[in-house]
Amino acid sequence: MTVETNLKSHVIFLSEKIGKRNYLDTEKLNKTADYIEEKFRSYKCDVKRQSFTVENKTYYNIEAEVKGSTSDKDKIIVIGAHYDTITGTPGADDNASGVAGILELARIVSEKPLPYTIRLVAFALEEPPFFRTKNMQKRP
């Protein structure tokens, strides 16, 4: 499959098959987190699921890492994308496209590691009402 095909496939899955992924629908957010984690694992990334609670609901950040080809542990590149959507939208541009980008990047660098370690993070709660609050992209 080509990069273009993979990107399109991820965006379609997230925005059409799962659809609206806002903070009110933890079931769809969890399905999204599961999809992201499954894809990272299929690319042989080291994966961590970070859970956190906001307003009595549990949300997840998914972190994947591809070790670099050098032993310099101080050189890590971190790239992230949020997977929640604004209430009422399927979020193709905001932000299924960003998630598709980090998933495809994970696939590419897992096949041919870069000199530096790449850490990819997919996180929840970037959209309102959590935008610019202490709960946005909360770390456990």
C-alpha positions as CSV (number, residue, x, y, z in Angstrom):
1,M,0.0,0.0,0.0
2,T,1.1,3.5,-0.7
3,V,1.4,6.3,1.9
4,E,-1.6,8.1,0.3
5,T,-3.7,5.0,0.5
6,N,-2.8,4.4,4.1
7,L,-3.5,8.0,5.1
8,K,-6.8,7.9,3.4
9,S,-7.8,4.6,5.0
10,H,-7.0,5.9,8.5
11,V,-9.0,9.2,7.9
12,I,-12.0,7.3,6.6
13,F,-12.0,4.8,9.4
14,L,-11.8,7.5,12.1
15,S,-14.1,10.1,10.6
16,E,-16.7,7.8,8.9
17,K,-16.6,4.4,10.6
18,I,-16.1,5.7,14.1
19,G,-17.4,9.3,13.4
20,K,-17.9,11.9,16.1
21,R,-15.2,11.4,18.9
22,N,-15.9,14.0,21.5
23,Y,-15.5,13.9,25.2
24,L,-19.2,13.1,25.8
25,D,-18.8,9.7,24.0
26,T,-16.1,7.8,25.8
27,E,-17.2,4.6,23.9
28,K,-16.1,6.1,20.6
29,L,-13.0,7.7,22.1
30,N,-12.1,4.3,23.5
31,K,-12.7,2.6,20.2
32,T,-10.4,5.2,18.6
33,A,-7.7,4.7,21.3
34,D,-7.9,0.9,20.6
35,Y,-7.6,1.4,16.9
36,I,-4.5,3.7,17.3
37,E,-2.9,1.3,19.8
38,E,-3.6,-1.7,17.5
39,K,-2.0,0.1,14.5
40,F,1.1,1.1,16.5
41,R,1.5,-2.4,17.8
42,S,1.1,-3.8,14.2
43,Y,4.1,-1.6,13.2
44,K,6.1,-3.2,16.1
45,C,6.3,0.0,18.1
46,D,6.8,0.0,21.9
47,V,3.3,1.1,23.0
48,K,2.0,2.6,26.3
49,R,-1.5,3.4,27.2
50,Q,-1.8,6.2,29.7
51,S,-5.2,6.5,31.5
52,F,-6.4,9.6,33.3
53,T,-9.7,10.6,34.8
54,V,-11.6,13.9,34.2
55,E,-15.1,14.5,35.5
56,N,-15.4,10.8,36.5
57,K,-14.7,9.5,33.0
58,T,-11.5,7.7,32.0
59,Y,-9.6,8.9,28.9
60,Y,-6.4,7.6,27.3
61,N,-3.2,8.9,25.7
62,I,-1.5,6.4,23.5
63,E,2.3,6.6,23.2
64,A,4.4,4.7,20.7
65,E,8.1,4.7,20.3
66,V,10.5,3.6,17.6
67,K,14.1,3.3,18.8
68,G,16.6,5.2,16.8
69,S,19.5,3.5,15.1
70,T,22.1,5.3,17.3
71,S,22.6,4.8,21.0
72,D,22.3,8.5,21.8
73,K,19.4,8.3,24.3
74,D,19.2,12.1,24.6
75,K,18.0,12.5,21.1
76,I,14.2,11.9,21.0
77,I,11.8,13.5,18.6
78,V,8.2,13.8,19.9
79,I,5.3,14.2,17.5
80,G,1.7,14.3,18.6
81,A,-1.9,14.5,17.4
82,H,-5.2,14.6,19.3
83,Y,-7.9,12.2,18.4
84,D,-11.0,13.8,19.9
85,T,-13.3,16.0,17.8
86,I,-15.3,19.2,18.4
87,T,-18.8,18.2,19.5
88,G,-21.0,17.5,16.4
89,T,-18.3,16.9,13.9
90,P,-16.6,13.7,12.5
91,G,-13.2,15.4,12.7
92,A,-11.7,14.4,9.4
93,D,-9.5,17.6,9.3
94,D,-9.5,18.1,13.1
95,N,-7.9,15.7,13.7
96,A,-8.2,12.4,12.0
97,S,-5.7,13.7,9.4
98,G,-3.1,14.3,12.2
99,V,-3.7,10.9,13.7
100,A,-3.3,9.3,10.2
101,G,-0.1,11.2,9.8
102,I,1.5,9.8,13.0
103,L,0.2,6.3,12.3
104,E,1.8,6.4,8.8
105,L,5.0,7.9,10.3
106,A,5.1,5.0,12.8
107,R,4.8,2.5,9.9
108,I,7.6,4.2,7.9
109,V,10.1,4.6,10.7
110,S,9.5,1.2,12.1
111,E,10.5,-0.2,8.7
112,K,13.6,2.0,8.5
113,P,14.5,3.6,11.9
114,L,15.9,7.1,11.9
115,P,19.1,7.9,13.8
116,Y,17.0,9.3,16.7
117,T,14.2,7.7,18.6
118,I,10.8,8.8,17.5
119,R,8.0,9.1,20.1
120,L,4.5,9.4,18.7
121,V,1.6,10.4,21.0
122,A,-2.1,10.3,20.3
123,F,-4.0,12.2,23.0
124,A,-7.5,13.0,24.0
125,L,-9.2,16.2,25.4
126,E,-7.7,18.8,23.1
127,E,-11.1,20.2,22.1
128,P,-13.6,22.4,24.1
129,P,-14.5,22.4,26.9
130,F,-11.0,21.2,27.9
131,F,-9.0,23.4,25.5
132,R,-6.6,25.6,27.4
133,T,-7.6,24.1,30.8
134,K,-5.6,22.0,33.2
135,N,-7.4,18.9,31.8
136,M,-6.2,19.4,28.2
137,Q,-3.9,16.6,27.2
138,K,-3.6,15.6,30.9
139,R,-0.8,13.4,31.9
140,P,-1.4,10.8,34.6
